Amino acid sequence: MSEAAGRPAFYALRPGGWRDLVTLLHPPYTAWHLSYVALGAAAAPEFHPVRLWAALGAFFLAVGVASHALDELNGHPLRTALSDRTLAVLAVAGLAGAVAIGIAGLFVVSASLAPFVVAGPLIVLAYNLELVGGRFHTDFWFAAAWGAFPALTGFWAMALGVHSLGEAAAGVLVTLACFGLSVAQRRLSTPARELRRRTVAVSGEQRLADGTTRELTAASLAAPLDGSLAALSTALMLLAAALVAVRL
């Protein structure tokens, strides 16, 4: 087993007990995608803190809990000791909780949220269960589902409509930006996962112009990928928090 394969992810804790639940949440990635909700909300012409908290809660349950539980249910890629029954219960409970928040929003905020309430659970099921032959389990759909959709939802939950060209531009631009950031995440995380979870050995060396040679290992190849993912996750959380603070 390669050095990088010691842990299935750079944020994975030692297996067992409560640590499995923390690892299951993919903390950096969950925070990353929740940041998109906040960025979308901050770009809206109006800002409502309670609506933002509700949206964050719904996405935490749908993405952080349900989506990741379904992902772990498919072969236990994080190597947790959580049983399939526990994972199934977490997935159902997380998705049900997210839908419940969405339905409440239809009555308390606006019926215009209905398309988002319907699309959310469909996205989770289509992507994680690889429905329709896995056509929704691609890099494009990853970016659309976990990047663009959270940002657009956060924007719409605040604006509840588009009343000017400037508002439309803000909504479109923040949605596209979060789509692009998710593409970058995918381009980094895919080879990192391969090195940690499926690579048995790496051999070879890197020769520099000054004659220096460096041995190539799975750990050395994974380090810049993991470091970039960790840095981007932290930076996005801080950026989202700063923009929300400005709107409060």
N, C-alpha and C positions, 0 to 999 in steps of 0.2 A: 504494500500500500504506500502511496506517495505521501510526502510530508504534508502537502496541502489537504490530503484526504483525512487527516486526523479529526477534523470537524467538518460537517456538511455545509456550514456557512460560517463566515467570520464572526457572526454574532451568536452562534449556537452555544448554549451552555452545556455543561456536563449532563448527560441523560439522567432522568429520574425525577419523580415527584413534581413539585411546583416549577422546577426549571424547564420541564417539557412544555408547560403551558406558556412560559415566557418565550421560549424558542419558537413555539408554534405561531406566535403573533408576528414573527419577523419584525421586531421593533423598529429597525431603521427604515424598512420598506413601508410599513404601515404608517409611520410618521411622515414619510416622504409623500405618500398618496393623500393623506389627510391635509398636507400642506397645499395641495392643489385646490381642495375645497376652499380653504382660507384665501388663497390667491384669487380665485374666481370671485369670492364674496367681496374682497377688498377692491376689485376692479369695477364693481357695480356702482351705479349713481347713488343708491341709497344703501345704508348699512344698518342691519338689525342684529345685535349680538345674540339674542335668544334664538333666532333662526339659524345663525351660524353654529351655535352649540348643538342644536338639534340635528343639523346636517352632518356635523362632525361625528355625533353619536351614531347616526344611521350608517355612515360609511365605515366607522370603526367596527360595527357589528357585521356589516356585509363583507367588507374586505379583510379587516384584521382578524376577524373570527371565522365567519362562514367560508369565505374563499380559501383561506389558508388551511382550514380543517379539511375541506374537500381535497385540497392539493396533497395534504399529508395522508389522506385516506387512500390515495393512489400510489401505493408502493412504499410509503413512509420514507420519502427522500431526506427528511430531517433526522431520521433514525430515533424518533422519540419512542417511548414505551407506552404511549397512549393507545388504548384499544380502539379497534375499528368502531365499536359501539359508542365509545366516548366521543370520537371524532364526528360520528354521524349526528349525535345529539348536539354537539357544539355547532355544527353546520346548520342544522334545522333551527336551533334556538337563535343563532346569530342572524340568520336570514329573516326569521319571523319577527325578531325585534326591530330590524331595520325597516321592514314593511310596515310594522305597527306605527313607527315614528312617521313614516311617509303618509300613511292614511290619516293620522292626526293632523298632519300639515295641510291635507286637503280641506279639512273643516275649519282649522284655526287660521290658516294663512291664505291659501288660494287653491281653487280647483285646477289652476293652470299647472300645478305640480304633478298632476296625474301621469303625464308621459314619463316623467323621471321615476315615479314610484313603480310603474310597470316595467320600465326598461332595466332598472337596477337589479332586481332578482333574476331577470332573464339573462342579463350579462354574466352574472356570477355562475349560473347553471350552465349556460352555453360554453363559457370559456373553460371552467374547471372540470366539467364532465366531458369536455371535448365532443359536444353534440355535433350532428351533421358531419360525421367523419373527421372531426377535428378542424373543420374549416374556420372556426372562430378561435382556435388556439394557435395564433400566429403572432409574429412581431407587430404587425399592423394592428390587430385587434387588441393586443396587450396595451399598446399606446392609446388606442381609442377608448378602451374600457377603463383603464386605470389611470390615464392621464387626462385626456380630453373630457371624458364624461364627468369626473368629479369637479373639474374646474367650471364646466358649463352649468352643472347643478348648483354649485356655490353662487355663481353669478345670478342665475335665474331666481334662486330662493330669495335674493335680496331685491332684484329689480322687478320681477314678476311681469316683465315685458320689455320692449325696446321702443323708446319714444324719440330717438334722434339718431342721426348717422354716427355721432360720436359714441353713443352708448353701444350701438351695434359693433362699431370698430373695437371698442374695449372688450366686449364679450368674445368676439372672434379671435382677437389677438391673444388674449390670455388663454383661451382654449387651445389655440395652435401652439403656443409656447409650452404648455404643459404636455401636449402631445409629443413635441420634440424632445422634451426632457425625459419622457418615458422611453422614447426610442434610444436615447443615450444610455439610460439605465439598462435597457435590454441588451444593448451591444456590449456592455461591461459585464453584466451578471451572467449571461449565457456561457461565455468561456470560463468564467470563474467557477460556475457550478460544475462544468465539465472537468476542470482540474481537480476540484475537491471531491466530487462524487463518483466520477467514472474513470479517472486516470490511475493506472496502476504504476506506471513509471515514466520518467522523462529522461532522455539522454542527449548529450551534445554540449557544445560550448559556444560562447559568443567571443569573437575576436575583434578587438578595437584597433583603431588606426595606429595607436602607439605601441602595439604589440601585446597589450594586456589581454589576457583571456579570462573569461568568467564561466564557471560551470552553470549550465542551465538545469534547473530543477522545477518541479511542480510548484514548490513554495515560492521560488523567486519569480515565476511567471504569474502566480496568483496574487502576490503582494500588491503590485500597483493597481490591479483591478479592484481588489477589496478596499484598498486605501482610497481610491477615487470614489467608490460607492459610499463609503463611510463619510467622506468629506462632503459629497454632494447632498447626502441625506441631512447632515447637520446644517449645511448652508441653506438649504431650502426651508428647514424648520425655522431658522433664525429670520430669514427673509419674510416668510409668511407671518411670523409673530410681529415683526417690525411694521409691516403694512397694515395688519389688523390694529395694532396699537395706534397708528396714525388715525384710523377711522373711528376709534372709540371716543 
